[in-house]
Amino acid sequence: MKKNLFEMGALLSGDSFDTQKEDKKKTQAQKTIPQKEHQLVFTYEKRNGKPVTLVGRFYCDDNTKKEVLKTLKKKLACGGAMSEEWLELQGDVKEKIKTILEPLGWKFKK
């Protein structure tokens, strides 16, 4: 039997087909490390011309991240959001975040 050079498509031989999607939340292993072992870093972005400070890689449960975000938003009087392992805060507030979180036991990368 001669194969066509332009043959396209999936091989459908066999009885079972793997059509399940992977659940990204389940495949990501949530590592939880103690608060004192965190090495938080900052990134600075401009979105639509406005400054945004990202603090992160928080390897802890969602409740802890929500409490930290709530504290920062209240003390800095700014808006913010939580995305995966990062906290996003409006404005260039890197130094203020350090002064708030260091007394609470969070560590930052030098």
C-alpha positions, 0 to 999 in steps of 0.5 A, spaced: 500 500 500 502 506 497 502 512 502 499 519 500 504 524 502 499 529 504 495 525 508 493 529 514 489 527 521 490 523 527 491 515 527 484 513 530 486 505 530 485 502 537 479 502 542 480 507 546 482 515 545 485 520 550 480 526 550 480 528 557 483 535 558 488 536 564 486 540 570 491 545 571 489 546 578 490 539 580 496 538 576 500 544 579 502 541 586 501 547 591 508 547 595 506 550 602 512 553 605 513 556 612 512 564 612 520 565 614 522 561 609 519 565 603 524 569 599 519 574 596 521 579 590 518 585 586 516 586 579 514 593 576 510 593 570 506 599 567 499 597 565 495 602 561 500 607 563 499 606 570 504 603 575 503 596 578 507 593 583 507 585 583 510 581 590 511 574 590 511 568 589 507 566 595 507 559 597 502 558 602 494 557 602 489 562 599 487 564 606 494 567 608 495 570 601 488 574 602 490 576 609 496 579 606 493 582 601 487 585 605 493 588 610 497 591 604 491 594 601 488 597 607 495 600 610 497 603 603 490 605 601 490 602 594 487 597 590 490 590 589 488 583 586 491 576 587 493 572 581 496 565 583 502 566 587 503 573 586 499 579 589 498 585 584 498 592 588 496 599 584 502 604 584 509 604 585 509 601 593 515 597 593 519 600 599 512 601 603 510 594 602 517 592 605 516 596 611 509 593 612 511 585 611 518 585 614 515 586 621 510 580 620 515 575 619 516 575 611 523 575 608 525 578 601 530 577 596 536 582 597 
